[in-house]
Amino acid sequence: MSPRRRSELFRLAVGLAAIGTLAANAGRLAIEPADWWLIVSIAATAILALEFPLHINISAKVSVASAVFFAAVLLLPVWQAAALVGGLQAVDIGLAAIRKVRTTRERPPLRAIGINIVFNGGQAYFAALAAGAMLSLGGVSARSGLSSAEHALVLVAAAVVMYATNVFMVALAVALATARNPLALFFDTQRLVYVQFASLYLVGALAAFGAVRWPWIPVFSIIPGVLLYHSLKQRIELRQDGMRAMERMADEVDRRDPYTFQHSQRVAIYAHAIARKLGFTAAEIDIVELAAKVHDIGKIRIPDSVLLKPAKLTAQERRVMETHPRLGF
């Protein structure tokens, strides 16, 4: 069985397990009291947040909807919160697929779309269910408040469990598709934004506790979420700007030296293809490709009299040319 097939079966199994768990516990869901104003406000806020994700690289993205989902787990009964979070995540994937079809005019296989919908909905469902179960066992909810340090620790643990469950399931799906270590992928995933993610869960907790007294608070929780969104965006853009600046310097070296014109671009293309073939993560592929583009950047400090000399280099000139790796480092 191919790695891609194993990943598809795993993702399908997660989705079907979530659907089965939801169906098996439909009775519990039915007897839980429903606060429809709260449910609708959480759903509307989450859909708005899901519409504006931040793409860290080709396959990883973050969304301020994490704050809304954690608030839902704190405010709603366990099974109700899990169903809402999983359903919203599945709807978001479905809407994204529709937008892609309209934009590209391409029709991806319905099987692939279906697997993505059930997997993303399923992993969000299980993440919310795990966090809700921990809060329930610890006797913590937005309505009961935090009456002790132990309750605060339970709250933090629930946030960690929700985040870790979500990320690990995604990492395991990627690991099965690329024959890599899922733990290595887990610790590498979204490493850039751990602090911002912690802030999102804090915003979600504050919104949940505030909503007990002011039911309209979840709607306005998007405001601090937007501030965190811009913080994430600026950090990612700063990183991308730095990468683009290095790429421009490498391009300048290529333009200076007609003998190796576009050499770095060709190396980058080969390096990218090799990294994908080896099953590197998207973040690792980005690093390999950038390294390939700038591997000759030290030549920018080599004098034109040496770099552009049409004749054979002297021994002294050869020693100067051979310093470019050290100068670039």
Secondary structure, DSSP 8 states (H G I E B T S, - for coil): --HHHHHHHHHHHHHHHHHHHHHHTHHHHHHS---HHHHHHHHHHHHHHHTS-EESSSS-EE-THHHHHHHHHHHS-HHHHHHHHHHHHHHHHHHHHHHHHHHH-----HHHHHHHHHHHHHHHHHHHHHHHHHHHHHT--TTT---SHHHHHHHHHHHHHHHHHHHHHHHHHHHHHHT--HHHHHHHTTGGGHHHHHHHHHHHHHHHHHHHH-TTHHHHTHHHHHHHHHHHHHHHHHHHHHHHHHHHHHHHHHHH-GGGTTHHHHHHHHHHHHHHHTT--HHHHHHHHHHHHTTTGGGGGS-HHHHT-SS---HHHHHHHTTHHHHH-
